[in-house]
Structures are given as structure tokens and as C-alpha cells.
Amino acid sequence: MRKDFEELISLCVKTGDLRKDCIQVMWEKFSMTLPDTTEEESRAALMLLAMVASAQTAIVTSNKAVLVKVGLGERGAKDLRLAHLTCA
């Protein structure tokens, strides 16, 4: 089921149906810069970003610093699931 969802997200990215502002919200959720974002929402946003990256790698490569700072920084040290997802 997850593979099907990954393919759907990839298709939406390739066709332009997943807008850049939606991807920006994913980054803001991941980094918890949006108010009231939970840790679970942050991890979910990271999983979605990984799916987006399978279609457009530049989305992740252009934000490596955010991945390292958030996913492998202080939060990642306290949340090993987040650190694992960051490396996956």
C-alpha cells in the first residue's frame, strides 16, 4: 500500500499537481516552524518529502542543511525514529 502511495505522490510531482507551496508546508511541518505542529506530523512530513524526492531529488538536495540540522541535530538525538527517517 505504501508503495502505491509513493507512486501517486511521485506522479503528482511529475505532473505538477503537487504545488511548490504544498511542498514548502511539508518542510515547515518537518522543521516544526509552523505553530502547533506535532512531532508525529513532523515525521509524516519527512516521509512525504522522501516520496517527493523520489520524483524530484533537487527538493531534498537543495535542503540538505535543514535535514541535517533538524533530523540529525538535537531533535534527532532525542527522537531516533526521526533520525532514522532522515537517513532513509
C-alpha positions in Angstrom: 0.0 0.0 0.0 2.8 2.4 0.9 4.5 1.8 -2.5 1.2 2.7 -4.3 1.1 5.9 -2.3 4.7 6.7 -3.1 3.9 6.2 -6.8 0.9 8.5 -6.5 3.0 11.3 -4.8 5.7 10.8 -7.5 3.1 11.2 -10.3 1.7 14.3 -8.7 5.1 15.8 -8.5 6.0 14.9 -12.1 2.7 16.3 -13.4 2.9 19.5 -11.3 -0.3 18.6 -9.4 1.6 18.9 -6.1 2.3 22.6 -5.9 5.5 24.1 -4.6 3.6 25.8 -1.7 2.4 22.4 -0.6 6.0 21.1 -0.5 7.0 24.2 1.4 4.4 23.4 4.0 5.9 19.9 4.3 9.3 21.5 5.0 7.8 23.8 7.6 6.0 20.9 9.3 9.1 18.8 9.3 11.2 21.6 10.8 8.2 22.4 13.2 8.3 26.1 12.2 4.5 26.1 11.7 2.8 26.7 15.0 1.1 23.7 16.7 3.0 21.1 14.6 3.3 17.8 16.5 6.3 15.5 16.4 4.2 12.9 14.6 3.2 15.5 11.9 6.9 16.4 11.6 7.8 12.8 10.9 4.9 12.4 8.5 6.0 15.4 6.6 9.5 14.0 6.3 8.1 10.7 4.9 6.1 12.7 2.4 9.2 14.7 1.4 11.1 11.4 0.8 8.3 10.4 -1.6 8.5 13.8 -3.3 12.3 13.4 -3.6 11.9 10.1 -5.5 10.4 12.2 -8.3 12.5 15.4 -7.9 15.7 14.9 -6.0 16.5 18.6 -6.1 13.8 19.2 -3.5 15.9 17.3 -0.9 19.4 18.1 -2.1 18.6 21.8 -2.0 17.6 21.5 1.6 20.3 19.2 3.0 21.2 21.7 5.7 17.6 21.6 7.0 17.7 17.8 7.0 20.9 17.7 8.9 20.1 20.4 11.4 16.6 19.1 12.2 16.7 15.4 11.5 20.2 14.7 12.8 20.5 17.6 15.3 19.1 18.0 18.8 15.6 16.7 17.8 17.1 13.7 16.0 19.2 12.8 19.1 16.0 12.7 21.2 13.8 11.1 18.5 15.7 8.2 17.0 12.7 7.5 14.7 13.2 11.0 13.2 16.9 10.4 12.8 16.3 7.1 11.1 13.7 8.6 8.7 16.2 11.4 7.9 18.8 8.9 6.8 16.4 6.7 4.9 
